[in-house]
Amino acid sequence: TLYFSQFTFNAVYLVLFIYDNNIRQRLMSNSSNRLVEKKLMINSERSLKQGKFPGSQAAAQEIPVEV
C-alpha cells in the first residue's frame, strides 16, 4: 500500500504543480504580448500626431465641415 500511496502522491504533485506552471507561463506570455502590442499602438499614434510619417500631417489636420 505504501507503493500505491507514493504513486498517488507523485501523480497529484505532477498534475498540480507542473500543469499549473505551464498554464501560468502561458497566461504571462499572453499578457506580456498584449502589453507590447498596446505600447506599439501608443507609439504609432504619437508618431502620427507628431508627423513622423509621410502624409501624416495632412491626416492629422482637422478638415472643416460646412453644415
Residue pairs with C-beta under 8 A, 6 or more apart in sequence:
47 53
47 56
48 56
48 59
48 60
49 60
51 57
51 60
